[in-house]
């Protein structure tokens, strides 16, 4: 009897622990093969720590104005220069990381949970339920994420909560699709049939046995869409639908700097570089996660 066939004999907790341990070993092996994945992980962790400890690290108050130091270029006093109101650009980038990362993480976490649940329900029950759900998802996918987010924020108004809602709504359909396909494949495997024979409920089969098997693919999608969420938030802020000033956000800083791009290039350059670094790190991290779930990408048979 195969290991999968004996899975229903395990307790739910033991099965989840075994699945988590196997996933962790796979991630470690993949990251050791693809060294750039470690670079992406380390860079993202460093940026996250800088955001978390911004109140301790930032040399100045991000909203403190000093008109005598307006539009000063980078110097020993202000490493990244100052903006039109004399505010320190480095401090605003560090504080802006808190907003940008928080919006991205909250939006993608919400979309991951909702989209995964929708995709699992569609794939597991199939039939008319699958058709109706996926047709709704197809309609939502017809809108580009930025345009759809723009419509939602324009209707609800610019705020952190509304930005999270707008970005989450745009990300739900991709997560639903990525969860549906492997759910269809896993639900017909022998260990799921054995669970049904033992009288397991649909909820236990879906969340106790199918979800651990499809979780790696969803995590890969999450890392890639986190980068997209940060870009969408910055884009919405750039066109004036982000968090209201004087709160510092990367997109808002680029928008303010664009007005003085010829005379004070650093205002738009440094927050743009911050976005570039985070997005690049998340893409490298996503590559490592992808390698972990596909043995063929690691050169294994």
C-alpha positions in Angstrom: 0.0 0.0 0.0 1.4 3.4 -0.9 2.0 6.2 1.5 -0.8 8.2 0.0 -3.2 5.4 0.5 -2.4 5.2 4.2 -2.9 9.0 4.6 -6.5 8.7 5.9 -5.2 6.5 8.8 -3.2 9.5 10.1 -4.7 12.1 12.3 -5.4 15.4 10.7 -2.7 17.1 12.8 -0.1 14.5 12.0 -0.9 14.7 8.3 -0.6 18.5 8.3 2.7 18.4 10.2 4.1 15.8 7.8 3.0 17.9 4.8 4.5 21.1 6.3 7.8 19.3 7.0 8.0 17.9 3.5 7.2 21.4 2.1 10.0 22.9 4.2 12.5 20.3 3.1 11.5 20.9 -0.6 11.9 24.7 -0.2 15.3 24.3 1.4 16.6 22.0 -1.3 15.2 24.3 -4.1 16.7 27.4 -2.5 20.1 25.7 -2.2 20.0 24.8 -5.9 18.8 28.3 -7.0 21.0 30.6 -5.0 19.3 33.7 -6.3 16.3 32.7 -4.3 18.2 33.3 -1.1 19.1 36.8 -2.5 15.4 37.6 -3.0 14.5 36.3 0.4 17.2 38.1 2.2 16.6 41.4 0.4 12.8 41.2 1.1 13.4 40.4 4.8 15.8 43.4 5.0 13.3 45.7 3.4 10.6 44.4 5.7 12.8 45.0 8.8 13.6 48.5 7.7 9.9 49.2 7.4 9.1 47.7 10.8 11.8 49.6 12.5 11.4 52.8 10.5 10.4 54.8 13.7 13.8 53.9 15.1 15.9 54.1 12.0 14.5 57.1 10.1 16.8 60.1 10.8 13.9 62.7 10.7 10.2 62.9 11.1 8.7 62.0 7.6 6.1 64.9 7.8 8.4 67.5 9.5 8.7 70.5 7.1 11.6 72.8 7.0 11.2 75.3 4.2 14.8 76.5 4.5 16.0 73.0 3.3 13.5 72.6 0.4 14.7 70.7 -2.7 18.2 70.1 -1.3 20.3 67.5 -3.2 21.7 64.4 -1.5 24.3 65.4 1.1 25.8 64.2 4.4 22.9 65.7 6.3 20.1 64.4 4.0 21.4 61.3 2.3 18.6 61.2 -0.3 18.0 64.9 -0.4 14.8 66.8 0.6 11.5 67.4 -1.1 9.5 70.6 -2.0 8.5 71.1 1.7 12.0 70.4 3.1 11.1 66.9 4.3 13.8 64.3 4.4 13.4 61.8 1.5 15.2 58.9 3.1 12.9 59.1 6.2 9.8 59.3 3.9 11.0 56.2 1.9 11.5 54.2 5.1 8.0 55.2 6.4 6.5 54.7 3.0 7.7 51.1 3.0 5.5 50.5 6.0 2.4 51.7 4.0 3.3 50.0 0.7 4.2 46.7 2.2 1.3 46.7 4.6 -1.2 47.4 1.8 0.4 44.7 -0.4 0.5 42.0 2.3 -3.0 42.7 3.6 -4.5 42.7 0.0 -2.7 39.6 -1.2 -3.4 37.7 2.0 -7.1 38.5 1.7 -7.1 37.6 -2.0 -5.2 34.4 -1.3 -7.7 33.2 1.3 -10.8 34.2 -0.6 -9.5 33.1 -4.0 -8.2 29.8 -2.8 -11.6 29.0 -1.1 -13.5 29.9 -4.3 -11.2 27.9 -6.5 -11.3 24.8 -4.2 -15.1 24.9 -4.1 -15.3 25.2 -7.9 -12.8 22.4 -8.5 -14.1 20.1 -5.8 -17.8 20.2 -6.6 -17.5 20.8 -10.3 -20.6 20.8 -12.6 -22.8 23.8 -12.5 -21.1 25.2 -9.5 -17.8 25.2 -11.3 -19.2 26.8 -14.4 -21.0 29.6 -12.6 -18.0 30.5 -10.4 -15.4 30.4 -13.1 -17.6 32.5 -15.5 -17.7 35.1 -12.8 -14.0 34.9 -12.4 -13.5 35.2 -16.2 -15.5 38.4 -16.2 -13.3 39.9 -13.4 -10.2 38.7 -15.3 -11.3 40.6 -18.4 -10.3 43.9 -16.6 -6.6 44.7 -16.2 -5.7 44.8 -12.6 -4.7 48.5 -12.6 -7.9 49.6 -14.4 -10.1 47.5 -12.1 -8.3 48.8 -9.0 -8.7 52.3 -10.3 -12.5 51.8 -10.7 -12.9 50.4 -7.2 -10.8 53.1 -5.5 -12.6 55.8 -7.5 -15.9 54.5 -6.3 -14.9 53.9 -2.6 -12.5 56.8 -2.2 -8.7 56.9 -1.5 -7.8 55.3 1.8 -5.6 52.5 3.1 -8.7 50.2 3.6 -10.1 50.9 0.2 -6.8 50.3 -1.5 -6.5 47.0 0.2 -10.1 46.1 -0.9 -9.4 47.3 -4.5 -6.2 45.3 -4.9 -7.6 42.2 -3.2 -10.6 42.2 -5.6 -8.3 42.3 -8.6 -6.2 39.4 -7.2 -9.0 37.0 -6.3 -9.6 35.6 -9.8 -6.0 34.5 -10.4 -5.9 32.8 -7.1 -9.2 31.1 -7.8 -7.9 29.8 -11.1 -4.6 28.6 -9.7 -6.4 26.8 -6.9 -9.1 25.2 -9.1 -6.8 23.3 -11.5 -4.8 21.3 -8.9 -8.0 20.7 -6.8 -9.5 18.9 -9.8 -6.4 16.8 -10.1 -6.1 15.9 -6.4 -9.7 15.2 -5.7 -9.6 12.1 -7.9 -6.5 10.6 -6.3 -6.6 7.4 -4.3 -6.1 8.8 -0.9 -9.1 11.2 -1.4 -11.2 8.3 -2.5 -10.1 6.4 0.6 -11.1 9.3 2.8 -14.6 9.3 1.2 -14.9 5.6 1.9 -14.0 6.3 5.5 -16.8 8.8 5.7 -14.7 12.0 5.8 -16.7 15.2 5.2 -16.2 17.4 2.2 -14.7 20.1 4.4 -12.2 17.7 6.0 -11.1 16.4 2.6 -10.8 19.9 1.1 -9.0 21.6 4.0 -7.2 18.6 5.6 -6.0 16.8 2.5 -6.4 18.7 -0.7 -5.3 22.1 0.6 -1.9 20.9 1.8 -1.2 19.4 -1.6 -2.1 22.6 -3.5 -0.6 25.1 -1.0 2.9 25.4 -2.7 1.4 26.5 -6.0 -0.7 29.1 -4.2 2.3 30.4 -2.2 4.2 30.9 -5.5 1.3 32.9 -6.8 1.2 34.9 -3.6 4.8 35.9 -3.8 4.4 37.0 -7.5 1.2 38.9 -6.8 2.6 40.6 -3.8 5.0 42.3 -6.3 2.1 43.2 -8.5 0.1 44.6 -5.5 3.0 46.9 -4.6 3.2 48.1 -8.2 -0.6 48.7 -8.4 -0.6 50.6 -5.1 2.3 52.8 -6.4 0.4 53.4 -9.7 -2.8 54.4 -8.0 -0.9 56.7 -5.7 0.9 58.2 -8.7 -2.4 59.2 -10.3 -3.7 60.7 -7.1 -5.9 57.7 -5.8 -3.5 56.6 -3.1 -3.2 57.4 0.6 -3.9 61.1 1.2 -0.9 63.4 1.9 1.1 64.0 4.0 1.4 60.3 4.7 4.4 59.0 2.9 4.0 56.3 0.2 6.4 55.3 -2.6 3.9 56.0 -5.3 2.9 59.4 -3.8 6.6 60.3 -3.5 7.1 59.5 -7.2 4.1 61.6 -8.1 5.4 64.6 -6.1 8.9 64.1 -7.5 7.7 63.9 -11.1 6.6 67.6 -10.8 10.2 68.6 -10.2 11.9 65.8 -12.2 14.2 68.2 -14.2 15.5 70.1 -11.2 15.3 67.5 -8.4 15.6 64.1 -10.0 16.3 62.4 -6.6 12.7 62.9 -5.5 11.3 60.4 -8.0 14.5 58.3 -8.4 15.0 56.9 -4.9 11.4 55.7 -4.3 11.4 54.2 -7.8 14.6 52.3 -6.9 12.9 51.1 -3.7 10.0 49.7 -5.7 12.4 48.1 -8.2 14.4 46.4 -5.4 11.3 45.0 -3.7 9.7 43.7 -6.9 12.9 42.2 -8.1 13.4 40.4 -4.7 9.9 39.0 -4.8 10.4 37.7 -8.3 13.6 36.0 -7.3 11.8 34.5 -4.3 8.9 33.4 -6.5 11.4 31.6 -8.7 12.7 29.6 -5.7 9.2 28.7 -4.6 8.4 27.6 -8.1 11.5 25.4 -8.2 10.5 23.8 -4.9 7.1 22.6 -6.2 8.4 21.4 -9.6 11.1 18.7 -9.4 11.7 19.0 -13.2 13.1 22.5 -12.6 15.6 21.1 -10.1 16.8 18.5 -12.6 15.1 15.7 -10.8 13.1 12.9 -12.4 
